[in-house]
């Protein structure tokens, strides 16, 4: 049986990929859904997050954004020219996109400044330690895991979920309208860039994964890919849950202050 994978259908359709990859997408779908439909993003879309929660979110997310090009650079070092078609595909794709990711740190900084968060705040990282778990995981998988697993965990899982939740946040225009008109375009650029064009990135990553793995990868490799992808989603979910704990605790605090004022 021929083991080589060569995509013939549309890039962004699951049916264009081997049966095992379609099953992988299905197996990881619930973990992904918990992230992209999370209450925090619904509140962000509706501009209902507190300033404190938004601040923690932006600071906590900074290491992943700032280091994402470095994750890709570490994966690039795992490739060797002409050793495997999948490595050649990964090599070209990583080289092309590392430069793009460098600009995303600038856009995140613009977004943060629109919320009163400075570069010094981002670098100080004064946030609960749970918000660092996602960046630690991304660094670990990029430095320690194989090329195929690390690309699955970062470029497929992280970028895929990010494209979908950023599209959700941008879907109504309510959040964007909260910024002064003169600052709006700059403040929204990171979100707009991911919502508009990053949709193709996870599919490109999936094509690389399938080219590396072939039509009939071992059950062990399939399990390793599934575990890495779901772990990325799960760390994203834990990040969001910790932010929502901050949000809910602040609401309780505000409620108590209001009651105290009424009673006095």
Secondary structure in CASP SS format (residue, H / E / C, confidence):
PFRMAT SS
TARGET T0000
AUTHOR 0000-0000-0000
METHOD secondary structure of the structure
MODEL  1
X C 1.00
X C 1.00
X C 1.00
X C 1.00
X C 1.00
X C 1.00
X C 1.00
X C 1.00
X C 1.00
X C 1.00
X C 1.00
X C 1.00
X C 1.00
X H 1.00
X H 1.00
X H 1.00
X C 1.00
X C 1.00
X H 1.00
X H 1.00
X H 1.00
X H 1.00
X H 1.00
X H 1.00
X H 1.00
X H 1.00
X H 1.00
X H 1.00
X H 1.00
X H 1.00
X H 1.00
X H 1.00
X H 1.00
X H 1.00
X H 1.00
X H 1.00
X C 1.00
X C 1.00
X H 1.00
X H 1.00
X H 1.00
X H 1.00
X H 1.00
X H 1.00
X H 1.00
X C 1.00
X C 1.00
X C 1.00
X C 1.00
X C 1.00
X H 1.00
X H 1.00
X H 1.00
X H 1.00
X H 1.00
X H 1.00
X H 1.00
X H 1.00
X H 1.00
X H 1.00
X H 1.00
X H 1.00
X H 1.00
X H 1.00
X H 1.00
X H 1.00
X H 1.00
X H 1.00
X H 1.00
X H 1.00
X H 1.00
X H 1.00
X H 1.00
X H 1.00
X H 1.00
X H 1.00
X C 1.00
X C 1.00
X C 1.00
X C 1.00
X C 1.00
X C 1.00
X C 1.00
X C 1.00
X H 1.00
X H 1.00
X H 1.00
X H 1.00
X H 1.00
X H 1.00
X H 1.00
X H 1.00
X H 1.00
X H 1.00
X H 1.00
X H 1.00
X H 1.00
X H 1.00
X H 1.00
X H 1.00
X H 1.00
X H 1.00
X H 1.00
X H 1.00
X H 1.00
X H 1.00
X H 1.00
X H 1.00
X H 1.00
X H 1.00
X H 1.00
X H 1.00
X H 1.00
X H 1.00
X C 1.00
X C 1.00
X C 1.00
X C 1.00
X H 1.00
X H 1.00
X H 1.00
X H 1.00
X H 1.00
X H 1.00
X C 1.00
X C 1.00
X C 1.00
X C 1.00
X H 1.00
X H 1.00
X H 1.00
X H 1.00
X H 1.00
X H 1.00
X H 1.00
X H 1.00
X H 1.00
X H 1.00
X H 1.00
X H 1.00
X H 1.00
X H 1.00
X H 1.00
X H 1.00
X C 1.00
X C 1.00
X H 1.00
X H 1.00
X H 1.00
X H 1.00
X H 1.00
X H 1.00
X H 1.00
X H 1.00
X H 1.00
X H 1.00
X H 1.00
X H 1.00
X H 1.00
X H 1.00
X H 1.00
X H 1.00
X H 1.00
X H 1.00
X H 1.00
X H 1.00
X H 1.00
X H 1.00
X H 1.00
X C 1.00
X C 1.00
X C 1.00
X C 1.00
X H 1.00
X H 1.00
X H 1.00
X H 1.00
X C 1.00
X C 1.00
X C 1.00
X H 1.00
X H 1.00
X H 1.00
X H 1.00
X H 1.00
X H 1.00
X H 1.00
X H 1.00
X H 1.00
X H 1.00
X H 1.00
X H 1.00
X H 1.00
X H 1.00
X H 1.00
X H 1.00
X H 1.00
X C 1.00
X H 1.00
X H 1.00
X H 1.00
X H 1.00
X H 1.00
X H 1.00
X H 1.00
X H 1.00
X H 1.00
X H 1.00
X H 1.00
X H 1.00
X H 1.00
X H 1.00
X H 1.00
X C 1.00
X C 1.00
X C 1.00
X C 1.00
X C 1.00
X H 1.00
X H 1.00
X H 1.00
X H 1.00
X H 1.00
X H 1.00
X H 1.00
X H 1.00
X H 1.00
X H 1.00
X H 1.00
X H 1.00
X H 1.00
X H 1.00
X H 1.00
X H 1.00
X H 1.00
X H 1.00
X H 1.00
X H 1.00
X H 1.00
X H 1.00
X H 1.00
X H 1.00
X H 1.00
X H 1.00
X H 1.00
X H 1.00
X H 1.00
X H 1.00
X H 1.00
X H 1.00
X H 1.00
X H 1.00
X H 1.00
X H 1.00
X H 1.00
X H 1.00
X H 1.00
X H 1.00
X H 1.00
X H 1.00
X H 1.00
X H 1.00
X H 1.00
X C 1.00
END
